[in-house]
Amino acid sequence: MTSSPYRIRPFASTDAVGAAEAYRAGRPHLVTTPEVTAWLAALPHYHLLVAERGGRVAGTARFGPVAESTTPHQGFLNVSVLPEHRGAGIGTALLAAAERELAALGTRDAHGWADDTPEALGFAAARGYRRGRAGRFSGLDLTAPLPPLPPTPPGVELRTAADFLADPYPIYLVDIDGTRAEPGDLVLDDQPYESWLAEIWQRPDQEHALTAVVLADGEPVAFSAAQTDGHRTYWSSFTATRSTHRGRGLAKLAKAHSLHRAKARGLTAAYTQNDADNAPMLAINDWFGYRACATEWKHTKALGR
């Protein structure tokens, strides 16, 4: 593409389609929609800049404070540029603009993810980002047969998140308990319930009818949450079990029911992402037939140094 000027500006609602395309460009394992992009941009802790070139969105920077971190002054920052617009300085300009805004918000450390490609890793390293832990993306062909549903233990019942629309608080309790056990570099406070409702439960792509919930003695103790693009692709956003019920195969049971529901719905592809050190969840995904399809690396930079 011939060199042409670009400008960095705040996201507008008319950018939703282009911003979603920039996010997914060259990364078919990511599941997002223009509706979700616009919804995220409206959240209080989420900021979105776009690079406009030739009348279209050429790239985005997504950033904001890590609101629940027990370590103060932490922020997230991720940049994407459409392949045909790379090499023109757009990624550098987006990154610099986002870093300036993060610093103005009081952020000291920016955390982001880079694809496991020489170009992405080199871009991050050249701009002062230090590589850390790895995340593994895995994909599953839902047109192929799934393993049969595991047996349901005595005293256990399977339902869906749609059964808890009137009162999702029991699902919230499982979520925050499971989050405490997630591998990561930052220790997080429990997300307040109202924030969880607004930022997780009410996501536009959250599929409550596909989210399987395991009850033991009448109380939710595990779930496997599902998001979709509304057409063919399923994203396993989080599978969690309360600490009091781990080691009983309930996470596998929940995910099995969620995947079988997705297949019955007619979805054809499933994806997920796990920390590379999360051996229990990786083993569960391998059992279902998921296969690694991409890797990304977390990077951190101390802003202003």
N, C-alpha and C positions, 0 to 999 in steps of 0.2 A: 504494500500500500504506500502511495506517495506520502511524503511528509506533509502534514497539515497541522494547524494549531489546535490546541485543546484547552479546555478550562476546567478547573476543579470548583465544584459548587455543591451546596447542600442538596440532598435528595428531594425530589418533588413526586407527588403521587403519579404523575404521568411517566415517571421513570421505572415503574415497577417491573414491567416486562423486560426491559433492557438490563436492569440491575440483577434480576433473577438469571438471565442468560449469562451475564458476566460471571456470576458466582459459580455456575455449573459448567462453564466452558472447559472442555477437555476432561471433565470429571463426571462421567455418567453415573457414578456411584452416589452422587449427592442428590438428595430429594428436596426440592423446594418449589414454590410457586410464586407468581407475582403477588397474589393475595397475602401470602405469608411475609414476603419482603416488605410490603407496605405496612402490614400489621407490626412487624418488628420495628420499623422506623418510627412508629408512634409510641413505643415504650419509653418510659422516662429515662432509663439508663442505657439506651441503645442509640448510637449515633451513626449516620450513614452519609458519606460523601460520594459523589459520582464524578467521573471524568467524562466530559462531553466532547466528542470529536466528530466533525462532519454531520452534526445534527442527531447523533445517537449516543447512547451510553457505551463507552469503551472500557470502563472499569469502575470498581467501587472500593471504598475503604469502610469497613464495619468495625466500630470500636466503642468503648465506654468503660466506666469503672466496674470492677468486680465488687458488687455491692455487699455480698455476704462474706467476704474474706476476713478472717481474724487478723491477717496481716494488713495494715493500712496502706493506702496509696497504690493499690494494684489495679491494673487495667488490662482489657483484652483488645487486640488489634489484628485484623486480617485484611489483606488486600488481594483483589482479583482483577486481571486485565484480560480482555478477549485476545486470543492468540494473534489475530491479524493486526492488533494494535500494539503488540509488544515491541520493545526496542526503541520506542520513541520518548522514553522518559516518563511515561504516564504512571507506572507503578511507583517510581521514585517520588514523583510529585504527590501522589495520593498518600504515600506513607509519611512523607514529611508534614503534609497538612494535618493528617490525623495525629501524629506525634505532638504537634504544636497544640492541638485542641485538648489532647489528653493531659499534657503538662499544665495547661491552663486550668484543668479540672482538679489538679493536685496529684495526678498520677506520677509515681516515681518509677515503677517497673511495668513495662508493656509485655504482655504474653500473647503470642500468636502461633499459627501453624503454617508450615510450608510443605508443599508436596515433595515426595521423595524423587525429585528429578534434579539433575545437575544445575539446571537453570534456576529453579526455585531456591534450592539450598545455597547456591552461589549468591543469589540476590540478597538473601537474608544475611549471610555472613559478611558480605561487602558493606552492609549498612549497620553493622555492629550488633547483630543478634546472635546470641549463643545458643547452640543446639542442645536440647535436652531429651526428654522421653519421647517414645514413638507411639503412634496410634495406628491400628490396623483396620482397614476397611475390608469387609467380606461381603460376597454376593451369593445369592441362592436363586436358582431357576425354579420358579413356582409352577411352571408347566410340567415339571418332572414329578414323579411320585414323592411324597413326603414320608418319613418314617411314621409308623402307626402311633396313635396317641398312647402315651404311657398310662398304666393303670392308675386310677384315682384311689389314694389310700383311704382307709376308713376314717370317718369324721371330717373328710375334706370335701369341699363343694366348689364347682367352677361356675363363675358368673362373669359378667363383663362390666366395664366401667360405666356403661349406659345405665346399669341398675343403680348407680350411685349419683345420678345427676341432681337429685334433690339434696343430697348431703355427701359431698366428696371428701369430707374430712378424714374418714378412715383410710382412703387411698393416700391422702397427704401424709399420714403417719407412717405408712409403709415407705413412701418415697423418701422422706427425710432420713429414716433409719437406714435405708439402702445407700443413700448418698454419703453417709458418714464412712462407709466401707469402701468407697470408690478410690482407686489409686489416683494420686495427683500430687502436684508440687505445693498447692496452697491448702491450708486448713480452712474449711468454710463453716460459718455459723449456720444453724438451721434456718432455712428460708422462712420468713413469716408466712402464715397461712394466706393472708390477703394477697401478698405478692405472688405466691404459688398459684393461686386461682387465676390471677391476671396474666401471668407469664408462661404457665405450663398448661393448666387445665383448660383454659379458654383459647389456646392456639387454634387458628382456623383449620389447620391440617390434622389436628388431634382426632383420631378415630376411636371414639369411646366404644362403639359396637365391636371393634376389632381388638380392643385392649382386654386381655383376659385377666381376671382377678381370682386368686385362690383364697378361699375361706377355710379356716380351721375352727371348729366349734363356733361357727357363725360369725367370726371376725376375719376381715381381710388380713392376710399375712404375706402375700406375694402378688406381683402383677407383672405383666409384660405389656408395655405401652406401645401403641402403634400410631404412626403418622402415614399419610399417603399423599400422592400428588393428585388424587381424585380421578385417576385414569387407570394406570397399570402398575405403579411402583409403590412398594411398601417399605417403610423405614422403621426399624426397631429402635425407638428412641431411648428406652431405659427398661431394664428388667431388674427387679429388686425383690428381696426377701427380708422380712424382719429378722433381726439378729437372734431372736428367740426360736426361730424355726429354720435356720440354715442347716444345710447338710442333709436334707430330706428329699431332695430332688424337686422341690416345689417351683423353683425358677424354671427348670426344664419343662415341667408340667404346664406352667402358665404360657411359656413361649410356644410350646407345641399347639396348644389350643388357639393361640392368636394366629399362628401361621396357617393352621387348617382353616380357620375362618377367612383369612385373607385369600387363600386358594379358592375356597368356595365362592367368594365374592367375585372371582375372575381376575384378580391381580396376577401378574405374570413374572414379576421380579421382586426380590427382597434384598435389602442392604442393611448393614449395620456397621458401627465403628466401636472398637474396644481399645482400651489401653493395652499395649503390647505385653504388659506384665500381669494382666488380669487373666491368669491361667484358668480359673474355674469357668468364666464366661466364654473364653475361647474354646474350651473343651466342649461346652454345650453347643456352641455354634458349629463346631466340627462334626458333632454327632448328627445334627440336622442336615449336614451336607454343604454348609457354607464353605466357600473357598476364598482365600485372600485375593483381593483384586487391586489394592492400592495401599500405600503407606504414607503417612504424614509425620512430620517431626515438630514438636513444640519448640519454640524459640523465645528467648527472653532478652530484653534490653533494658538497661537502666537509663531512663530518659535524662538528658542534660549532662551525660558523662561521656 
